[in-house]
């Protein structure tokens, strides 16, 4: 029962965080192609691990995470207005590079197929 509640809250936090990042944050360090890929909240609702996917160079990614960290207080305040929770979980931003890794893997597969096709 508790896991169901945690999953529901995680999805709500993910949805609201995505909207806040896209519409409310004006920090130039945060690029427009910044997205929330996952939110994992601990069972006691004290921490929310937030996966952030950013397209760009490594220094741009670091700057974007720094921008999100500096806006953490504002983000928590906005989440508090939108979600009815007794206590807002502490947000921990994590860089999620799984989308880029998947794109690299797909490119490698495409190259191998092309080489195989050209070899025939």
N, C-alpha and C positions, 0 to 999 in steps of 0.2 A: 504494500500500500504506500509506504513512504517513498519507494523508488519511483512510483508513478507520479507522485507529487513533485519530486525533484526533477524528473524528466520534463514535466509540464512547465515548471518554473524555468528550467534551462532554455526551453524553446521560447518562452515569453521574453526572457532576458535577451536571447539572441535576436529576436525580431525587433525589440525596442532599441537595443544597442546599434543594430544596423541602421535604423532610421535616424538615431541621434548622430551617428558618425557622418551620415550622408547629408543631413539637413541642418544640424545645429552647430557643428564644429567648424570654425573658420580659420583654423591654424594652417598656414601655408605649408607646413612640413608634412601634412597628411594629404596624400594625393587622392584624386577623385576615385581611382580604382582600388580603394581600400575596402575590404569586405570582411565580415565576421564569418569564419568558416565553421566554428563550433563554440559551444559554451558547455563546460562541464562543471557542475556545481557539486560541492561535497555534500554528503548526506545530512550533515548538521547545518547546512546552508550558510556556513561561515566564509567560504571561499568560492569564487567563480573564476575558473581558468578559461580565458577567452582566446581562441585561436584567431589571429589576424592574418589575412592573406593580402599581400601588397605586391603589385607588379612594378618592378623597377630594379635599380642597382642596389647593391648591398648598403651603401651609405644612405640612399633614400629610404630604405627599409628601416634602418636604425633611427633616422630622423623621424620617421612616421611613428615608430614605437615611442620615442621620446616625447613627441607631440601628444600622443594618447595618454602617456603617463602624466604629463603636465596638466591635462584636462580631466584627470580621473575624478577630482572633486566635483566638477561640473557634471560629468557623466553620471556619477552616483546620485547627485541631486535630481537630475532629470529622470533617472530610473525610479527614484523614490516617488516622484510625482505620478509616474505612469503605472507603477506596480504597487499593489497593496500588500506589502510584506512588513512584518514587525521589525525586522532588521535587514538591512541591505548587505549582501555578501561583499567581502573585500574582493575587488577585481584585480586579477593578475593577467596582464597581457602577455601572450606568447606568439612569437612569429611562426606562422604555419606555412611551410614551403611545400606542402604535399601537392598542391595544384601545379606548381612549377616542376616538381619532380615527375609528376604524371605526364606533363607536356614533353619533358625531355625524353622520357621512356617511350612515348608515342612517336617522337621524332626518330629515335633509334630504330624502332620497329619498322617505321616507314622506310628508312634508309636501307635496312636489311632486305626488305621486300623488293625495293627498287634494284638493289644489287643482284638479288636472286633472279629477278625478272630479266635484267640486262644480261646476265650470264647464260641464259637459255638460248 
